[in-house]
Amino acid sequence: MLRKKKKEKEKKVRKKCLNERETLSYEQQILDNNKQLSRLRSRNEELEHEVKVITKKLEQLKEDRSDVVAHLKRNLEGKIEEARELSERLLALEELRKQEQADYKKKESAMELEYRTMESNLSAEVKLAAGKLNALEDWRLARLDLMHKFEVQEEQIAKQEESHKTTLYETEKSVIIAKAKMQKEMEERLKQLAQEFKEATNIRIADMMHNTVRRNIALNHELNTMLKVCEDLETKSAECKENDRLLRLQCELFENEAKIALKDAMRQQRVIHNLAQEHINMVLEYGRIQRENVRFNNYERLMNEYRAICAASEQKTKMLERQLQETKKAREEILTEVRNKCEEFDKLNETLKEAKRCVLEALQCYSESHEYIRHVCIHLDRCDVIAIMESESIIKSQAGEADAILNDDLEFWMTRLPAPLKDISIIHLAIPGSHNTMTYTIQKHNDVGPDEPAFIRTLGRYCSFIAKPIILNWSITQCDDIKQQLNGGIRYLDLRVATKSRDKAVYFLHGLYGSEISKPLLDIADWLTSHANEIIILDFQHFYAFTDNDHYRFIEKIQRIFSGKMCPVSAKFDHLTLQWLVAKRYQMFVIYRNVYAQNYSNLWPSALWRTVWPNTVSVNELINFLNRELQRRPFDIAFVSQCLLTPNTPYVMKHPCATLKKNLMPLCQKQILYWIGEKEPGRGRLNIVIADFVSNGNFLFSKTVIQSNMKLLRKSTEIS
């Protein structure tokens, strides 16, 4: 019995132990389930909050999408309409240009043919007129001789007439006297005869009468011959007068023909002058047509840019649509996940309810023998600390060679060049220059220049408080005045000039108008006077709103300011060394990139100083462009490398508050200095190098370019 009781007690104790273990395990499961339930509820709340946030974002995205799509559609329609209008205008302008070009070519060929035929005709007529003039000169000499002879003959005739008159008078007088005497004698004789008749015979009277009759007949014959001689003399005098009148008429005719020939020659000369003027006008018109072609090409480039912008906007709209579709898919996925989580929560609630029911039943079964175990709260302290360290290493490259030689005194670097380098042509030396040298004279209140498109000029006129600061930020390329740049080693000056409609002065410009040209040019002349062995290159790149009179006045001013300092034009550069220029006292090259340069012997044309414009905002494209153009450089002319970035209209629209100095200049400065350091001057190599903001880093750009000339000296010493 005792054993049975002991066994029963042991069984009860085991059952109690088992029941206690089960309750502990159930309680632990309940605690775990409650914790999991709390976590799931918190996760459910977080997910619901995220769903609300996502729905709000989705609604906001829908609204933004509709706004963006509407805005993009409006922009796209506007751009498409603009592109359509521009394309129509471009097609119309292209057709008009082709038609005008064809008309001009026809007109030019017709005028050229007419000019040639007229030139040949005029040359023949000029030769004929010259022959006529020579013949007229001979006629004039013959006329003078005939006139002289005629005057002599007139004098002789006058003398003969006087002598004839005197002789006629004497003869008539003598005849009358003789008649009177003869009459008296005859009367006396008749009286005597009458007396003698009375005394003589009839025969004697007949003989005497016969003798007197014969004498009278002889006297009558003499008088008739004298009258014939007088008549002959009168007819000869009349013939001489008629000949004189005819000769006078011929002289007048010859003089009239000479005057007509002179008038024809003058008229032909005027026609030749008009043809030459028309030829010059045609050349100018051809230049204007070329400029129109360039402008049409710019319009085409703008059209391509606008098309690219439209394509980019279309791509952006497609990307936004894809993002909206992705957000829709993500929302659907989140909603499906939330539904799945809700289903899991329902299943967990059911399992928890089932577990609670089981626990309650177990507690009811064993409530009499066991006490409830207090719940033990487990506090989990999670202290995870994450430390993030970032390190940056900045490598600064310094141009060690640029501070070694010639950089202590940039003001006189040409004067202090070694003697071997002074015997090298200037197109084989490395010369630093500044891009848009005179932009430091630009002020914010100045007018927008004619180098900008028409819509920018309109903005500058009507929205100057917005447009002009933006144009100013992208127009200024130099901060130092001209004397500071020259003292910093700059020897090539890039200049752009324009006139204004309200006065006849000439101004510098780049986007906005700068100062009037006189004072900066006089400063350059003064600087050259105080630096006798330094050479400067003035490059007048562009001329805006210039007429023929403006060109004439501007060139006269340049020649007046730099009188005696300008080097004359030469087809070859071999002899143009620093030593030769100093010996000849030439200190300046003036490049005049216009057709008027051909009329002056000291204005260099554009063909002898090649310069190319990169026109890019990418540094890699700039470096590739410089390498490519330097490889194509001609050997026998000067070459300008433009180491600079140029902002286009889309770039400026994306960065309206930026500036050229803060945004584009830092991007390319190090790469440009590295590129210059890799190159060396010489035949077909580096020559003139220009950049923006040349004074940065205490004129480090000038030092780097000037120092590259020492490579020529080292190369020559190695060869020797």
Secondary structure, DSSP 8 states (H G I E B T S, - for coil): -HHHHHHHHHHHHHHHHHHHHHHHHHHHHHHHHHHHHHHHHHHHHHHHHHHHHHHHHHHHHHHHHHHHHHHHHHHHHHHHHHHHHHHHHHHHHHHHHHHHHHHHHHHHHHHHHHHHHHHHHHHHHHHHHHHHHHHHHHHHHHHHHHHHHHHHHHHHHHHHHHHHHHHHHHHHHHHHHHHHHHHHHHHHHHHHHHHHHHHS-HHHHHHHHHHHHHHHHHHHHHHHHHHHHHHHHHHHHHHHHHHHHHHHHHHHHHHHHHHHHHHHHHHHHHHHHHHHHHHHHHHHHHHHHHHHHHHHHHHHHHHHHHHHHHHHHHHHHHHHHHHHHHHHHHHHHHHHHHHHHHHHHHHHHHHHHHHHHHHHHHHHHTTTT------------------------------SGGGTSS-S-GGGTTTTS-HHHHTSBGGGS-EEEETTGGGGG--TTS-B-TTS-HHHHHHHHHSHHHHHHHHHHHH----S-HHHHHHTT--EEEEEEEE-TT-S-EEEESSBEEEESHHHHHHHHHHHHH-TT--EEEEEEEEES--HHHHHHHHHHHHHHTTTTB----S--TT-BHHHHHHHT--EEEEE-SGGGGG-TTSB-GGGEEEE----S-HHHHHHHHHHHHHT--SSSEEEEE------HHHHHH-TT--IIIIIHHHHHHHHHHHHHH--BSTTSB-EEEESSTTHHHHHHHHHHHHTTHHHHHHHHHH-
